[in-house]
């Protein structure tokens, strides 16, 4: 394990140079990984492990035909490497529980009896274990309970893997029955294509993850875009100009500079006018949003956000209501303009 100084704070991380793919194969040599759920994370993690030579099967409810058919299209063979959930879970020694958070609670009475002594129950989110009073997911005492959480969507996990890169992942051990829980976690983390792994806890993972998703990664980002676009349009700017200044320049230029060498480097490589304005207004936005982030974190920590997730996503009409909300986004002038702008990019012509 490498000691890395992050901003003045020393942390321990596990790199692919230290915990090699050969070592991962050795650790997993007698294991059969059963990936339960072929929706968001399942396909990427299953395919990456298969490509890395790990023994993998997929468990997917056949009645969810689109996910079952997708698995078949990806080369999983019914009766050989693709099974109904219960059958796959009984066969596996590491059971990756990758259905949605709401579905995990619903499916738990079926999955729990399939766990054998010494199995590893694997999560990619700390949600179900951290909020066990609400999810009712309490693992038996004779299994390992582990976590590896890629810091990206399933699409990004797969795309980065195919590009020879990796998505960084956090890892944690909640319960170590076998004495091998940590090495099993690290082996799977390397096998799914992690760039590097950093330690966390189930609680810390879910608190940071839910805050990030509702905050800067998705909720805050979309809200800020809405606000700036609206102000520009109210002041007479065209849809194209407002979109380019709000979204296109961020996603196609500036964020790539931040990714390459950091925020200060991006500032240093913009005009003096942009530098001055950004440095002057940054504290104002920080002051304006800091109370919102404090409120958000407290609601995550208290379980209020968990309750909201379970109640809404567990509703019979959730998919219909979700489509209404997504349609509102999709049909807004901002994102209809975005669709047209993307068509004009040279690679799309």
C-alpha positions as CSV (number, residue, x, y, z in Angstrom):
1,X,0.0,0.0,0.0
2,X,1.3,3.4,-1.0
3,X,1.3,6.5,1.3
4,X,0.2,9.5,-0.7
5,X,0.0,13.1,0.5
6,X,-3.3,14.6,-0.5
7,X,-3.3,18.3,0.1
8,X,-1.2,17.9,3.2
9,X,-3.0,14.9,4.5
10,X,-1.3,11.5,4.2
11,X,-3.6,8.7,3.0
12,X,-3.0,5.0,2.1
13,X,-4.1,3.9,-1.4
14,X,-3.7,0.6,-3.2
15,X,-2.4,0.9,-6.8
16,X,-2.5,-1.6,-9.7
17,X,1.3,-1.7,-9.5
18,X,1.2,-3.0,-5.9
19,X,-1.8,-5.3,-6.2
20,X,-1.4,-6.6,-9.7
21,X,-3.9,-8.3,-11.9
22,X,-1.9,-11.5,-11.5
23,X,-2.3,-11.3,-7.7
24,X,-6.0,-10.6,-8.1
25,X,-6.3,-13.8,-10.2
26,X,-4.4,-15.7,-7.6
27,X,-6.7,-14.5,-4.8
28,X,-9.8,-15.2,-6.9
29,X,-8.6,-18.4,-8.3
30,X,-11.1,-20.6,-6.4
31,X,-13.9,-18.1,-6.4
32,X,-17.0,-17.7,-8.6
33,X,-18.2,-14.2,-8.7
34,X,-22.0,-13.9,-9.1
35,X,-23.1,-10.5,-10.4
36,X,-26.7,-9.9,-9.3
37,X,-28.4,-7.3,-11.4
38,X,-27.6,-6.4,-15.0
39,X,-28.7,-2.7,-14.9
40,X,-26.3,0.1,-14.1
41,X,-23.1,-1.2,-12.5
42,X,-23.6,-4.9,-13.2
43,X,-22.7,-5.0,-16.9
44,X,-19.5,-3.0,-16.5
45,X,-18.2,-4.9,-13.6
46,X,-19.1,-8.3,-15.0
47,X,-17.7,-7.6,-18.4
48,X,-14.5,-6.1,-17.0
49,X,-13.9,-9.1,-14.8
50,X,-14.7,-11.6,-17.6
51,X,-12.2,-9.8,-19.8
52,X,-9.6,-10.0,-17.1
53,X,-10.0,-13.8,-16.9
54,X,-12.1,-14.0,-13.6
55,X,-14.8,-16.7,-13.3
56,X,-18.0,-14.7,-13.5
57,X,-21.7,-15.5,-13.8
58,X,-24.7,-13.2,-14.0
59,X,-27.9,-13.4,-12.0
60,X,-30.8,-11.5,-13.5
61,X,-34.6,-11.9,-13.2
62,X,-35.8,-13.1,-16.7
63,X,-39.0,-11.2,-16.3
64,X,-37.0,-7.9,-16.6
65,X,-36.7,-8.8,-20.3
66,X,-34.6,-5.8,-21.4
67,X,-31.8,-6.5,-18.9
68,X,-31.9,-10.2,-19.6
69,X,-31.7,-9.6,-23.3
70,X,-28.9,-7.2,-22.8
71,X,-27.0,-9.8,-20.9
72,X,-27.5,-12.3,-23.7
73,X,-26.4,-9.8,-26.3
74,X,-23.2,-9.2,-24.2
75,X,-22.3,-12.9,-24.5
76,X,-23.7,-14.3,-21.2
77,X,-25.2,-17.7,-22.0
78,X,-28.4,-18.8,-20.3
79,X,-27.9,-21.9,-18.2
80,X,-24.1,-21.6,-18.4
81,X,-23.1,-18.1,-17.3
82,X,-26.5,-16.4,-17.0
83,X,-29.1,-17.6,-14.5
84,X,-32.1,-16.4,-12.5
85,X,-31.1,-14.4,-9.4
86,X,-31.6,-17.2,-6.8
87,X,-29.7,-19.8,-8.8
88,X,-26.7,-17.5,-9.5
89,X,-26.5,-16.5,-5.9
90,X,-26.4,-20.1,-4.7
91,X,-23.6,-20.9,-7.2
92,X,-21.4,-17.9,-6.4
93,X,-18.8,-17.5,-3.6
94,X,-18.6,-13.7,-4.0
95,X,-22.1,-12.3,-4.5
96,X,-22.1,-8.8,-6.0
97,X,-25.4,-7.2,-5.0
98,X,-25.7,-4.7,-7.8
99,X,-29.4,-4.2,-8.1
100,X,-30.8,-0.7,-7.2
101,X,-30.9,0.4,-3.6
102,X,-34.7,0.0,-3.4
103,X,-34.6,-3.4,-5.1
104,X,-32.0,-4.7,-2.7
105,X,-34.5,-4.5,0.2
106,X,-37.2,-6.1,-1.9
107,X,-34.9,-8.9,-3.1
108,X,-33.2,-9.6,0.2
109,X,-35.6,-12.3,1.6
110,X,-34.8,-14.3,-1.6
111,X,-31.0,-13.6,-1.6
112,X,-30.2,-14.1,2.1
113,X,-31.0,-17.9,2.2
114,X,-28.7,-18.3,-0.8
115,X,-25.6,-17.2,1.1
116,X,-23.3,-20.0,2.2
117,X,-20.8,-19.9,5.1
118,X,-17.7,-18.2,4.0
119,X,-19.3,-16.4,1.0
120,X,-18.6,-12.7,0.5
121,X,-21.5,-10.4,0.1
122,X,-20.3,-7.5,-2.0
123,X,-21.8,-4.0,-2.5
124,X,-20.8,-1.0,-4.6
125,X,-22.7,1.4,-2.3
126,X,-22.9,1.6,1.4
127,X,-26.6,2.4,1.3
128,X,-28.3,-0.8,2.4
129,X,-25.9,-1.6,5.2
130,X,-25.7,1.9,6.6
131,X,-29.4,2.4,6.6
132,X,-30.2,-1.1,7.7
133,X,-33.0,0.0,10.0
134,X,-34.9,1.1,6.9
135,X,-33.7,-1.4,4.3
136,X,-33.9,-4.4,6.7
137,X,-30.7,-5.8,5.2
138,X,-28.8,-7.5,8.0
139,X,-26.3,-10.0,6.7
140,X,-25.7,-13.4,8.4
141,X,-22.7,-13.5,10.7
142,X,-20.9,-16.2,8.8
143,X,-20.1,-14.3,5.6
144,X,-17.7,-11.5,4.6
145,X,-19.5,-8.2,3.9
146,X,-17.4,-6.0,1.6
147,X,-17.6,-2.9,-0.6
148,X,-15.9,-1.6,-3.7
149,X,-17.4,1.6,-5.0
150,X,-16.2,2.9,-8.4
151,X,-16.3,6.7,-8.5
152,X,-18.2,6.8,-11.8
153,X,-21.2,5.4,-13.6
154,X,-21.2,1.9,-15.0
155,X,-20.8,3.4,-18.5
156,X,-17.7,5.2,-17.4
157,X,-16.3,2.1,-15.6
158,X,-16.6,0.1,-18.8
159,X,-15.5,2.9,-21.2
160,X,-12.4,3.7,-19.1
161,X,-11.5,0.0,-18.9
162,X,-11.7,-0.4,-22.7
163,X,-9.5,2.7,-23.1
164,X,-6.9,1.1,-20.8
165,X,-7.5,3.6,-18.0
166,X,-9.5,3.0,-14.8
167,X,-12.1,4.6,-12.5
168,X,-10.8,5.1,-9.0
169,X,-12.7,3.2,-6.3
170,X,-13.2,3.2,-2.6
171,X,-13.2,0.0,-0.7
172,X,-14.3,-1.1,2.8
173,X,-14.8,-4.2,4.9
174,X,-17.9,-4.3,7.2
175,X,-17.6,-7.9,8.3
176,X,-14.6,-10.2,8.1
177,X,-15.7,-13.7,8.8
178,X,-13.0,-15.6,6.8
179,X,-10.0,-13.5,7.6
180,X,-9.7,-12.9,3.8
181,X,-12.2,-10.1,3.4
182,X,-9.8,-7.4,2.6
183,X,-7.8,-9.3,0.0
184,X,-11.0,-10.5,-1.6
185,X,-12.2,-6.8,-1.8
186,X,-8.9,-5.6,-3.3
187,X,-8.8,-8.4,-5.8
188,X,-12.3,-7.7,-7.1
189,X,-11.5,-4.0,-7.1
190,X,-8.5,-4.5,-9.3
191,X,-10.4,-7.1,-11.5
192,X,-13.3,-4.6,-12.2
193,X,-10.6,-2.2,-13.5
194,X,-10.1,0.4,-10.7
195,X,-7.4,2.9,-11.3
196,X,-6.5,2.9,-7.7
197,X,-8.4,2.0,-4.5
198,X,-8.7,4.1,-1.3
199,X,-10.1,2.9,2.0
200,X,-13.4,4.1,3.4
201,X,-16.3,2.7,5.5
202,X,-19.8,1.8,4.5
203,X,-21.1,4.9,6.3
204,X,-18.5,7.3,4.9
205,X,-19.0,6.0,1.4
206,X,-22.7,6.5,1.4
207,X,-22.6,9.9,3.1
208,X,-20.1,11.3,0.6
209,X,-21.8,9.6,-2.4
210,X,-25.3,10.9,-1.7
211,X,-24.0,14.4,-0.9
212,X,-21.9,14.4,-4.1
213,X,-24.8,13.2,-6.3
214,X,-27.2,15.7,-4.9
215,X,-24.6,18.4,-4.9
216,X,-21.8,19.2,-7.4
217,X,-21.9,16.1,-9.5
218,X,-25.5,16.3,-10.6
219,X,-28.0,18.4,-8.6
220,X,-26.0,21.5,-8.0
221,X,-24.5,21.4,-11.4
222,X,-27.8,21.2,-13.2
223,X,-29.3,23.9,-10.9
224,X,-26.5,26.3,-11.5
225,X,-26.8,25.8,-15.3
226,X,-30.5,26.4,-15.1
227,X,-30.0,29.7,-13.2
228,X,-27.2,31.1,-15.5
229,X,-29.0,30.1,-18.7
230,X,-32.2,31.8,-17.4
231,X,-30.4,35.0,-16.5
232,X,-28.7,35.2,-19.9
233,X,-31.9,34.5,-21.8
234,X,-33.8,37.1,-19.7
235,X,-31.2,39.7,-20.8
236,X,-31.7,39.1,-24.5
237,X,-29.0,36.5,-25.3
238,X,-29.8,33.9,-27.9
239,X,-30.4,30.2,-26.9
240,X,-27.2,29.2,-28.7
241,X,-25.1,31.9,-27.0
242,X,-26.6,31.2,-23.5
243,X,-26.0,27.4,-23.9
244,X,-22.4,27.8,-25.2
245,X,-21.5,30.1,-22.3
246,X,-23.2,27.9,-19.7
247,X,-22.6,24.3,-20.8
248,X,-20.5,23.9,-24.0
249,X,-17.5,25.8,-22.8
250,X,-17.5,24.0,-19.5
251,X,-17.8,20.5,-20.9
252,X,-15.8,20.8,-24.0
253,X,-13.0,23.1,-22.8
254,X,-12.6,24.2,-19.2
255,X,-13.4,21.0,-17.3
256,X,-10.8,19.2,-19.5
257,X,-8.2,21.7,-18.3
258,X,-9.1,21.1,-14.7
259,X,-9.0,17.3,-15.3
260,X,-5.5,17.7,-16.9
261,X,-3.7,19.7,-14.3
262,X,-6.1,21.3,-11.8
263,X,-8.2,24.3,-11.2
264,X,-5.3,26.7,-10.8
265,X,-3.9,25.6,-14.1
266,X,-7.2,26.2,-15.8
267,X,-7.3,29.7,-14.4
268,X,-3.7,30.3,-15.5
269,X,-4.6,29.3,-19.0
270,X,-7.6,31.5,-19.4
271,X,-7.7,35.2,-20.2
272,X,-6.8,37.7,-17.5
273,X,-10.4,39.0,-17.6
274,X,-11.7,35.5,-16.9
275,X,-9.1,34.9,-14.2
276,X,-10.0,38.1,-12.3
277,X,-13.7,37.6,-12.5
278,X,-13.6,34.0,-11.5
279,X,-11.3,34.7,-8.5
280,X,-13.5,37.6,-7.4
281,X,-16.9,35.7,-7.7
282,X,-15.7,32.3,-6.4
283,X,-16.1,33.3,-2.7
284,X,-19.6,34.7,-3.3
285,X,-20.8,31.4,-4.8
286,X,-19.1,29.5,-1.9
287,X,-20.9,31.6,0.7
288,X,-24.2,31.3,-1.1
289,X,-24.1,27.5,-1.4
290,X,-22.3,26.5,1.8
291,X,-25.5,26.5,3.9
292,X,-27.2,24.4,1.3
293,X,-24.4,21.8,1.4
294,X,-24.5,21.7,5.2
295,X,-28.3,21.1,5.1
296,X,-27.8,18.4,2.5
297,X,-25.2,16.6,4.4
298,X,-27.3,16.5,7.6
299,X,-30.3,15.1,5.7
300,X,-28.0,12.4,4.3
301,X,-26.6,11.6,7.7
302,X,-29.9,11.5,9.4
303,X,-31.4,9.1,7.0
304,X,-34.0,11.6,5.6
305,X,-32.6,11.2,2.1
306,X,-32.6,7.4,2.5
307,X,-36.3,7.5,3.4
308,X,-37.1,9.8,0.4
309,X,-35.2,7.4,-2.0
310,X,-37.0,4.3,-0.7
311,X,-40.4,5.8,-0.6
312,X,-40.2,7.4,-4.1
313,X,-38.3,4.7,-6.0
314,X,-40.4,2.0,-4.4
315,X,-43.7,3.4,-5.6
316,X,-45.6,1.4,-8.3
317,X,-45.7,4.5,-10.6
318,X,-42.0,5.6,-10.1
319,X,-40.9,4.9,-13.7
320,X,-43.9,6.9,-15.0
321,X,-43.2,9.8,-12.6
322,X,-39.5,9.7,-13.4
323,X,-40.2,10.0,-17.1
324,X,-42.3,13.1,-16.4
325,X,-39.4,14.7,-14.6
326,X,-36.8,13.7,-17.2
327,X,-39.1,14.9,-20.0
328,X,-39.3,18.3,-18.3
329,X,-35.5,18.5,-18.4
330,X,-35.3,17.1,-21.9
331,X,-38.0,19.5,-23.3
332,X,-36.6,22.6,-21.6
333,X,-35.2,25.2,-24.0
334,X,-31.7,24.8,-22.4
335,X,-31.4,21.1,-23.2
336,X,-33.3,21.2,-26.5
337,X,-30.6,23.8,-27.5
338,X,-28.0,21.4,-26.2
339,X,-29.3,18.6,-28.5
340,X,-28.9,20.9,-31.5
341,X,-25.4,22.1,-30.4
342,X,-24.2,18.6,-30.1
343,X,-25.3,17.8,-33.6
344,X,-23.1,20.6,-34.9
345,X,-19.9,19.2,-33.4
346,X,-17.6,18.1,-36.2
347,X,-17.5,14.5,-34.9
348,X,-21.3,14.2,-35.2
349,X,-21.5,15.5,-38.8
